[in-house]
Amino acid sequence: MLRRHRKPDALQGTLDLLVLTTLSRGPQHGYGIAGEIQTISDEVLRVEEGSLYPALHRMEHLGWITAGWQTTSNNRRARLYRITRAGQKRLDEEQAKWDRLTKAVGKVLRFA
């Protein structure tokens, strides 16, 4: 019997794309990443802690980001995340995939 390999859901990995894009603009702590995504998306996109922090830890493990503790301006310790070269490469790949996907969806919508 021939097994079909399922392609991953096109939207899977979107969180990685959003986080890496945010970090490509400069280092951020988790709360700042979530807030920037929400603000830039005009409050349409919300990244919950239960999704964000496991994603950050996974991306750190994969070498796409680094993290270090820093004291904030209000004297609190926060983990600051930075994109790495490997993360920038991954971002470029994910951005290219996203561009192909949105172009294809646009074609289908125009056809309908």
Backbone bond lengths (Angstrom), bond angles and torsions (degrees), N, CA, C in turn:
res aa  C-N    CA-C-N  psi(-1)  N-CA   C-N-CA  omega(-1)  CA-C   N-CA-C  phi
1 M - - - 1.454 - - 1.526 108.77 -
2 L 1.300 115.46 134.86 1.457 121.35 -179.88 1.521 109.40 -82.59
3 R 1.306 116.80 127.62 1.466 120.89 178.38 1.510 109.49 -93.91
4 R 1.282 115.71 133.57 1.459 120.39 175.43 1.517 108.59 -90.68
5 H 1.298 114.74 134.36 1.463 119.56 175.44 1.510 107.67 -89.38
6 R 1.314 115.45 120.54 1.469 119.65 178.40 1.512 109.72 -74.10
7 K 1.308 114.30 132.24 1.455 118.67 172.32 1.515 107.38 -75.09
8 P 1.319 117.02 143.03 1.467 117.91 177.73 1.525 110.01 -64.36
9 D 1.308 115.02 149.85 1.459 121.33 177.21 1.519 108.65 -52.58
10 A 1.335 115.83 134.54 1.465 120.96 -176.45 1.523 112.09 -58.90
11 L 1.324 117.18 -31.35 1.458 119.45 -178.24 1.528 112.30 -86.29
12 Q 1.328 116.32 -11.39 1.457 119.16 176.42 1.519 107.41 -63.41
13 G 1.274 117.38 134.60 1.455 119.93 -177.77 1.518 113.43 94.08
14 T 1.328 116.88 -5.21 1.458 119.89 179.59 1.522 110.87 -62.65
15 L 1.316 117.32 -36.67 1.466 120.05 178.36 1.527 109.95 -61.40
16 D 1.327 117.09 -42.33 1.466 119.95 177.22 1.522 110.17 -58.29
17 L 1.320 116.34 -45.23 1.462 121.52 -179.82 1.523 110.81 -60.00
18 L 1.320 116.63 -45.24 1.466 120.69 -179.42 1.531 111.64 -65.30
19 V 1.314 116.48 -44.18 1.466 120.57 -178.51 1.531 110.46 -67.25
20 L 1.322 116.95 -47.20 1.461 119.68 -179.28 1.528 111.10 -63.69
21 T 1.323 117.28 -37.97 1.461 120.54 177.33 1.529 110.01 -62.72
22 T 1.317 115.96 -45.09 1.464 120.71 179.16 1.529 110.40 -60.56
23 L 1.323 116.91 -45.08 1.466 120.30 -178.98 1.522 112.46 -71.26
24 S 1.331 117.71 -22.17 1.466 119.45 177.74 1.527 110.63 -68.26
25 R 1.327 116.83 -17.68 1.473 121.60 177.66 1.523 111.76 -85.41
26 G 1.340 116.17 -13.28 1.457 120.26 178.90 1.518 110.84 147.41
27 P 1.336 116.89 162.27 1.466 121.53 -179.35 1.532 111.24 -60.48
28 Q 1.319 115.34 147.07 1.471 121.42 -179.96 1.515 109.62 -149.68
29 H 1.301 116.47 156.40 1.462 121.14 168.95 1.526 107.25 -92.21
30 G 1.316 117.32 167.24 1.459 121.46 -174.73 1.520 113.71 -55.23
31 Y 1.318 116.50 -46.63 1.466 120.74 -179.85 1.529 110.64 -60.90
32 G 1.333 115.98 -38.93 1.459 121.01 179.04 1.518 112.15 -66.77
33 I 1.337 116.55 -38.85 1.470 120.84 177.53 1.515 109.76 -61.21
34 A 1.333 116.05 -50.80 1.467 120.74 -179.46 1.526 110.77 -60.30
35 G 1.323 116.64 -43.42 1.457 120.68 -179.26 1.514 112.90 -64.98
36 E 1.333 116.57 -40.55 1.465 120.00 -179.62 1.530 110.69 -66.22
37 I 1.320 116.92 -41.87 1.470 120.27 178.08 1.523 109.93 -61.35
38 Q 1.316 116.41 -44.17 1.464 120.73 -179.45 1.525 110.87 -65.39
39 T 1.314 117.40 -44.82 1.466 121.16 -178.27 1.524 111.79 -65.78
40 I 1.326 116.90 -49.30 1.461 120.74 -177.44 1.527 111.21 -63.61
41 S 1.336 116.97 -32.38 1.465 120.39 -179.39 1.530 112.15 -84.83
42 D 1.329 117.30 13.08 1.470 121.85 -177.56 1.529 111.81 55.21
43 E 1.332 114.58 42.30 1.471 123.04 175.15 1.529 113.39 69.72
44 V 1.340 118.13 12.14 1.464 120.91 179.92 1.527 110.32 -80.23
45 L 1.318 116.98 -41.27 1.461 121.74 -177.99 1.523 110.12 -99.66
46 R 1.322 114.91 128.57 1.469 121.14 175.83 1.507 107.62 -124.48
47 V 1.301 116.00 127.16 1.458 120.94 177.38 1.515 107.32 -104.60
48 E 1.308 115.59 114.74 1.464 120.96 -178.95 1.531 110.25 -80.87
49 E 1.323 115.80 150.64 1.463 121.45 179.75 1.519 111.90 -55.30
50 G 1.330 116.23 -38.21 1.465 121.19 -178.49 1.513 113.57 -64.44
51 S 1.317 117.06 -19.30 1.467 121.59 175.04 1.519 111.40 -100.04
52 L 1.329 116.09 -40.33 1.463 120.88 -173.38 1.520 113.11 -65.84
53 Y 1.325 117.57 -52.59 1.462 119.00 -172.41 1.525 113.33 -68.03
54 P 1.334 119.91 -39.01 1.470 118.09 172.98 1.541 111.77 -62.25
55 A 1.321 117.09 -36.62 1.472 120.64 177.81 1.527 110.46 -65.71
56 L 1.325 117.19 -43.02 1.464 120.87 178.18 1.526 110.98 -61.70
57 H 1.314 117.20 -43.46 1.469 120.75 179.78 1.526 110.33 -65.06
58 R 1.326 117.66 -40.76 1.460 121.99 178.44 1.530 110.44 -63.67
59 M 1.340 116.35 -45.68 1.464 120.02 -179.79 1.529 111.55 -65.85
60 E 1.322 116.13 -33.94 1.468 119.83 176.33 1.526 109.43 -66.42
61 H 1.317 116.41 -43.95 1.464 121.71 178.49 1.535 111.21 -60.87
62 L 1.331 117.08 -35.98 1.465 122.07 179.71 1.529 112.66 -79.07
63 G 1.339 116.93 -8.88 1.450 120.97 178.37 1.520 114.16 85.53
64 W 1.335 117.29 12.74 1.465 120.72 179.93 1.517 112.02 -81.41
65 I 1.334 116.07 -24.42 1.462 121.48 178.24 1.525 108.59 -139.00
66 T 1.319 115.05 160.68 1.459 121.06 171.64 1.528 106.84 -121.91
67 A 1.314 115.29 161.35 1.464 119.40 -179.60 1.516 109.85 -142.45
68 G 1.314 114.99 147.37 1.457 120.77 176.60 1.519 109.90 -152.85
69 W 1.307 115.53 152.84 1.466 120.26 -179.90 1.518 109.97 -79.70
70 Q 1.330 114.51 141.56 1.460 120.84 178.74 1.524 108.33 -146.97
71 T 1.321 116.39 149.77 1.453 121.15 176.17 1.526 108.76 -88.24
72 T 1.327 116.25 129.03 1.462 121.20 -177.64 1.523 110.53 -82.26
73 S 1.325 115.50 175.60 1.471 120.59 -178.76 1.527 112.24 -64.37
74 N 1.347 117.39 -25.30 1.467 119.40 177.79 1.531 111.36 -96.55
75 N 1.353 115.12 24.08 1.464 123.11 173.08 1.528 114.09 63.93
76 R 1.327 116.62 34.07 1.464 121.42 175.18 1.525 108.36 -113.70
77 R 1.324 115.81 149.29 1.463 119.64 176.51 1.525 109.20 -85.38
78 A 1.312 115.22 134.51 1.464 120.70 178.41 1.525 108.24 -141.32
79 R 1.313 115.61 149.05 1.465 121.61 176.98 1.520 108.26 -85.24
80 L 1.303 116.11 121.93 1.457 122.02 -178.10 1.530 108.41 -101.47
81 Y 1.324 116.02 127.76 1.464 122.35 -177.84 1.518 110.28 -104.44
82 R 1.347 115.35 141.58 1.469 122.81 178.19 1.522 108.62 -133.11
83 I 1.317 115.95 144.47 1.460 120.32 176.28 1.531 108.70 -78.59
84 T 1.329 116.93 145.47 1.460 122.48 177.72 1.534 109.15 -102.80
85 R 1.321 116.54 176.16 1.475 119.69 174.77 1.523 110.39 -59.52
86 A 1.337 115.35 -43.63 1.471 119.33 178.82 1.530 109.97 -62.11
87 G 1.325 116.58 -37.42 1.462 120.90 177.72 1.515 111.72 -66.92
88 Q 1.316 116.87 -38.22 1.473 120.47 177.88 1.526 110.01 -65.96
89 K 1.324 116.20 -39.44 1.467 120.35 177.04 1.530 109.91 -62.90
90 R 1.327 115.46 -45.03 1.468 120.05 178.39 1.526 110.23 -62.49
91 L 1.318 117.53 -41.52 1.464 121.70 178.34 1.524 110.37 -59.61
92 D 1.320 117.34 -45.01 1.461 120.90 179.16 1.529 110.98 -59.90
93 E 1.338 116.35 -41.79 1.473 120.85 178.66 1.527 110.98 -65.06
94 E 1.325 116.02 -46.24 1.467 120.48 -178.72 1.530 111.02 -66.20
95 Q 1.334 116.64 -36.96 1.466 120.24 178.73 1.527 109.93 -64.59
96 A 1.334 117.22 -40.78 1.468 120.80 178.31 1.528 110.66 -63.54
97 K 1.331 117.03 -42.01 1.476 120.58 177.28 1.522 110.31 -62.71
98 W 1.329 115.85 -44.46 1.464 120.21 -179.48 1.522 110.68 -61.77
99 D 1.323 116.96 -41.98 1.459 121.05 179.22 1.530 110.83 -61.61
100 R 1.348 117.05 -42.60 1.472 120.19 177.27 1.519 111.20 -63.54
101 L 1.336 116.35 -42.75 1.460 121.01 -179.55 1.523 111.68 -62.40
102 T 1.326 117.01 -49.33 1.467 119.89 -177.06 1.527 111.03 -66.94
103 K 1.320 117.09 -33.06 1.467 120.56 176.10 1.534 110.03 -65.20
104 A 1.326 117.27 -43.81 1.463 121.90 179.93 1.533 110.81 -65.20
105 V 1.330 117.22 -43.25 1.468 120.08 178.11 1.524 110.18 -63.03
106 G 1.313 117.02 -41.85 1.456 121.40 177.68 1.515 111.84 -58.56
107 K 1.318 117.01 -41.12 1.463 121.37 177.98 1.530 111.20 -61.66
108 V 1.331 115.26 -45.64 1.464 119.75 -179.69 1.511 110.19 -63.25
109 L 1.317 118.06 -43.25 1.465 120.89 -179.24 1.526 111.48 -65.12
110 R 1.302 117.40 -37.83 1.474 120.33 177.81 1.515 111.02 -69.03
111 F 1.328 117.49 -32.45 1.466 122.41 -179.12 1.526 110.27 -69.53
112 A 1.329 116.25 -34.91 1.472 120.91 -177.66 1.489 107.86 -71.74
